[in-house]
Amino acid sequence: HLLSYHTLIPLISKLSLSALNKHKPWIETSYHGVITENMDTVLLDPPLVALDKDAPVPYAGEICAFKIHGQEAPFEAVVLNRTSGEGVLRAKGPVDCETQKEYTFIIQAYDCGAEASGASWKKSHKAVVHIQVDDVNEFSPVFREPMYHASAMEGKIYDSILQVEAWDQDCSPQYSQICNYDIVTSDTPFAIDRNGNIRNTERLSYDKKQRYKVMVTAFDCGQKRATESVAVHIDVKPVCKPGWQGWNKQVDYEPGTGSKQLFPKMHLETCDGPLSAVRAMVELQTSHIGKGCDRETYSEKSMQKLCGAASGSTDLLPAPSVSTNWTASLLTDSGRDSDLIFNFDGRQAANVPERVVPQNLTDQFTIATWMKHGPSPGLRAEKETLLCNSDKTEMNRHHYSLYVHNCRLVFLLRRDFTQVDTFRPAEFHWKLEQICDKEWHYYVINVEFPAVTLFVDGVTYEPYLVTDDWPIHPSSIDTQLTVGACWQGGEVSTPRFTQFFRGSLSGLTIRPGRIETQKVISCLQACKEGLDIHSLESLGKDIKFHFNPAQSVLVMEGEDLESVNTAMAKVSYINSRQFPTAGLRQLHITTTVQCFGEDICISIPDIKALVMVLPPSEPRITIAGSDQLVRPAADLRGAMGVAPFKELRITSTVTKGDGCVFVHPCLPGVLEAMHNLDYCDVLVIGEELNPEQESLEIHHSSLMGKHLDATNSTSGISIYGVDSMAHYEEALRQVRYRNWRPATLTNRRFRLTCSELNGRYTSNEFNLEVSLVHNTAPVEHVNHMAVQSQYMRSVHHPLMVHSVNSHISAATVVVVICIAALVCIVVLGIYRLHSTHQDSSKSEEDGAKEPEMDWDDSTLTITVNPMEVRGHYTKEFPEKALSTKINSKALMKI
């Protein structure tokens, strides 16, 4: 009774509505659906239907909505029929299987409430919905590699040479799996299976074809084909043959380039054999080059000077010349870059003049020679003598000799009773392979009596046999030194040569008083070419290597194949000569391979290659300077004489077309080259020097600090030794010519030539004339100087003076004539005044004069300043002004 009317009415209305909507909607507890990607309708099982027990009551028995909860699912549920409760599930937008294959979410159904306003609505329980996205075959297969490479051995059938693989971006197994591969290229001996394995259908031949290109495509299980086919390259390998690969048959070597790698890409193919060690020997064969290899071809004297040998040696086989004519009859071979070689065929020999032979060898001396000798079939019992000092007449005693007997080298030394009177060593024998191997070797015999030591190519050998003998009884019989045989002057009816040598000799020298050092011997026989290892510091520590003394043989050993390959790639050739001997050198490589538990398991064929030393740029040696020297008699009589070659200049050039080696910078055209010289000869042209009144010499102090020496005679002077062109210039400028009776001298002419490498490259012949200053004949122009400036070339232009410009205007000529006339008038006036105070006299040194005129011109002088004549400049003598004497004929012409 307390409730008001307004309170009871809403409460009664609400109770009545609740009585109308008594039940909640009902749906299935779970749903499974399928949607095809890129479609929007979901097929559900069971269908989406909501039921309400309040039906058929309006609103309360109707379904107004389905609501989705969770995962922000891209779906929506729509009521199709409110009365039947049917609905549909569809996608809000495109669904991509590759992005997400499945969805799970919650769905509920809502009724329409008790009235049209939807008040007092009720919702169903929650149902789980599982949606699966069906795939569409939208992607084509794609290969994982852009290109495939493989190799196959010829003559072999493979189950699989290589496997290709493709993939597909589709999400389903049906469309993402590759079900088939196919070879697109026709007529190929290859097939492919469904897994992508390529095999050959027939035996391949390397000779027939070395490489195949096969195009392959792929299909997915929906039979969609790859958009692009892939290329497969298959190389046919020949049957594996162990050996070195990747080397060139010939390597060109340019002079001056230093060390050049011979096999930069070479490697050893072992056909996958299990190796334990590899040993490779590289041999450079140069026996055909010079004396066994490329050596300096300077003369023996120059080489000894260059190597620091003591002076005093005698060259017993010099180049034939006027002063060394005893070798003129011998056979020579000087075609190898001026390397002088004497060939002996068993019929030639030479007697060395007594003036050349050292008279006292003393207890210490050295004999050295280059020798090339081989066995002589049928002549094993005969001695072959290189050098022999024997009695000249009456008897046949050998005082000392060097000979070959049965491929043994024997040195005989018989002492005199005056030196020793007991049984002493006399014959020293060496048995060496080098003596008869037909190769060049350098032999040095050092004698420190009674010890005798042999050096062959710088290696020491002691005699294997020494025999003793009594000393020779003293006698007054002269001895004869012979090369190539032994002289038998006694005990025969006719003196003759005997025990002839058969072989080749070069550089045979004998030095009394001291022995040669090991350092000098090594220098004299050193090769200038050989094998080398490029970048030695980068060589692997597990590589062992060894060179022979001449660096013509290199042995390498290693356990790791890769290290051996790296080491062999560093093997190089080097030639340190500035002008090497051009031509081919052979390379020979022998290799042995050891396997685990076996001595030798793989046979590696030897390889032969060539090194071509290209011709060097030939230098052109040029001597230039003044070719005339006109000096007064006082200078020639002076204590120092005159220096004929004071203005000498020696240059050497090469043409860029011939190369730019040793030329810096390398510019177009003719370029100056820097190299040494080994001798310069100044020869007297015409009559030889008269030692009673003239000399041509160089002071020893001028050679100090240089590798130079000099000899002179009445025929000229020779400066020799390996040294720079600058030092030769300095020395030649110090050569002095002196004549203490110059009145008898008309002129003296000299010819200068210089050489590099013992005449291999020679200079031009530079001729120079030395003459006296004489008082001149009639002078026809006041400005033409009768006495030349010191060290100037003679220039003869008696009629006119040429200036820089050859065209002189007529006005200039008139002015010059007027000035000359005025000068002459002044001179005549002065002369007349002067002649009134002196008696007329005539000097014996005046030039010829006209018989009708008797002028005294002994004191008449015209002082002329220096001037330029065709680019030549005259100079005033420091002690007096230049004077031109004018005789009567000259004055009359003026």
WORA-V812882 format. One record per backbone hydrogen bond with DSSP energy under -0.5 kcal/mol. CO is the residue of the C=O (numbers start at 1). NH is the residue of the N-H. Records with the same first field share a line. If there is no record, write none. Layout:
CO: NH, NH
This chain:
4: 8
5: 9
6: 10
7: 11
8: 12
9: 13
10: 14
11: 15
12: 16
13: 17
14: 18
15: 19
16: 20
17: 20, 21
20: 22
26: 51
29: 128
31: 130
32: 45
33: 132
34: 43
35: 134
36: 39
40: 91
42: 44
43: 34
45: 32
47: 49
48: 87
51: 26
52: 55
54: 57
57: 61
58: 60
59: 62, 112
62: 64, 112
65: 110
67: 108
69: 106
70: 73
73: 75
74: 92, 93
76: 90
78: 80, 88
81: 85, 86
82: 63
85: 50
86: 80, 81
88: 78
89: 42
90: 76
95: 38, 97
96: 99, 100
101: 133
103: 131
105: 129
106: 69
107: 127
108: 67
109: 124
110: 64, 65
115: 118
118: 121
119: 114, 115
122: 111
127: 107
128: 31
129: 105, 131
130: 33
131: 103
132: 35, 134
134: 37
136: 138
141: 227
142: 167
146: 231
148: 233
150: 235
152: 237
153: 156
156: 158
162: 198
165: 144
167: 142
172: 176
173: 177
176: 168
177: 179, 221
180: 219
182: 184, 217
188: 190
189: 201, 202
191: 199
193: 196
196: 164
197: 193
198: 161, 162
199: 191
204: 155
205: 209
210: 236
212: 234
214: 232
215: 184, 185
216: 230
217: 182
218: 226
219: 179, 180
220: 223
223: 225
224: 220
230: 216
231: 148
232: 214, 234
233: 150, 235
234: 212
235: 152, 237
237: 154
242: 605
243: 269
245: 267
249: 610
251: 612
252: 254
253: 255, 614
254: 257
260: 573
263: 266
267: 245, 269
268: 270
269: 243
270: 273
273: 275
274: 596
277: 594
278: 558
279: 592
280: 556
281: 283, 590
282: 554
283: 285, 588
284: 286
285: 586
286: 289
288: 290
289: 292
290: 292
293: 291, 295
294: 528
299: 303
300: 304
301: 305
302: 306
303: 307
304: 309
305: 308
312: 512
314: 316, 510
324: 321, 327
325: 328
327: 330
331: 343
334: 338
335: 337
336: 339
338: 340
341: 333
342: 505
343: 331
344: 503
350: 352, 483
352: 481
353: 356, 357
361: 513
363: 449
364: 513
365: 447
366: 511
367: 445
368: 509
369: 443
370: 506
371: 441
372: 504
373: 438
375: 377
376: 379
379: 382
383: 385
384: 404
386: 484
387: 402
388: 390, 482
389: 399, 400
390: 480
391: 489
393: 395
394: 491
397: 391, 399
399: 414
400: 389
401: 412
402: 386, 387
403: 410
404: 384
405: 408
407: 432
408: 405, 410
409: 430
410: 403, 412
411: 428
412: 401
413: 415
415: 472
416: 419, 420
422: 424
424: 469
426: 413
427: 467
428: 411
429: 464, 465
430: 409, 432
432: 435
433: 436
434: 437
436: 375
439: 373
441: 371, 443
442: 457
443: 369
444: 446, 455
445: 367, 447
446: 448, 453
447: 365
448: 451
451: 448
452: 463
453: 446
454: 461
455: 444, 457
456: 459
459: 456
461: 454
465: 429
467: 426, 427
469: 424
472: 417
478: 392, 393
480: 390, 482
481: 352
482: 388
483: 350
484: 501
486: 498
487: 489
488: 496
489: 394
496: 488
498: 486
499: 385
501: 346, 503
503: 344
504: 372
505: 342
506: 370
507: 509
508: 316, 317
509: 368
510: 314
511: 366, 514
517: 521
518: 522
519: 523
520: 524
521: 525
522: 526
523: 526
528: 576
530: 574
532: 534, 572
533: 536
535: 538
536: 539
540: 543
542: 544
544: 557
546: 555
548: 551
551: 531
552: 284
553: 548
554: 282
555: 546
556: 280
557: 544
558: 278
559: 561
560: 564
561: 565
562: 566
563: 567
564: 568
565: 569
566: 570
567: 570
568: 571
570: 534
571: 262, 263
572: 532
573: 260
574: 530
575: 256
577: 580
580: 582
583: 613
585: 611
586: 285
587: 609
588: 283
589: 607
590: 281
591: 604
592: 279
593: 601, 602
594: 276, 277
595: 598
602: 593, 604
603: 605
607: 589
609: 587
610: 251, 612
611: 585, 613
612: 253, 614
613: 583
616: 618
619: 621
620: 653
621: 764
622: 651
624: 649
627: 769
629: 631, 771
631: 773
632: 635, 636
633: 637
634: 638
636: 739
642: 644, 737
643: 646
645: 648
649: 624, 651
651: 622
652: 673
653: 620
654: 671
655: 658
656: 659
660: 663
662: 664, 674
665: 667
669: 656
671: 654
673: 675
675: 725
677: 723
678: 721
679: 755
680: 719
681: 683, 753
682: 717
683: 751
685: 749
689: 691
690: 693, 694
693: 740, 741
695: 738
697: 736
699: 702
700: 703
701: 704
703: 706, 708
706: 708
709: 720
711: 718
713: 716
714: 689
715: 684
716: 713
717: 682
718: 711
719: 680
720: 709
721: 723
723: 677
724: 728
725: 729
726: 730
727: 731
728: 732
729: 733
730: 734
731: 734
732: 735
736: 697
737: 642
738: 695
739: 742
741: 744
742: 745
746: 772
748: 770
749: 685
750: 768
751: 683
752: 766
753: 681
754: 763
755: 678, 679
756: 760, 761
757: 760
761: 756
764: 766
765: 767
766: 752
768: 750
769: 629
770: 748
771: 631
772: 774
778: 780
781: 784
783: 785
786: 788
789: 792
795: 797
801: 803
802: 870
804: 806
805: 803
806: 808
809: 813
810: 814
811: 815
812: 816
813: 817
814: 818
815: 819
816: 820
817: 821
818: 822
819: 823
820: 824
821: 825
822: 826
823: 827
824: 828
825: 829
826: 830
827: 831
828: 832
829: 833
830: 834
831: 835
832: 836
834: 837
835: 838
843: 846
850: 853
855: 857
859: 861
862: 864, 884
867: 874
869: 872
872: 869
882: 864
883: 885
885: 887
887: 891
888: 892
889: 893
890: 894
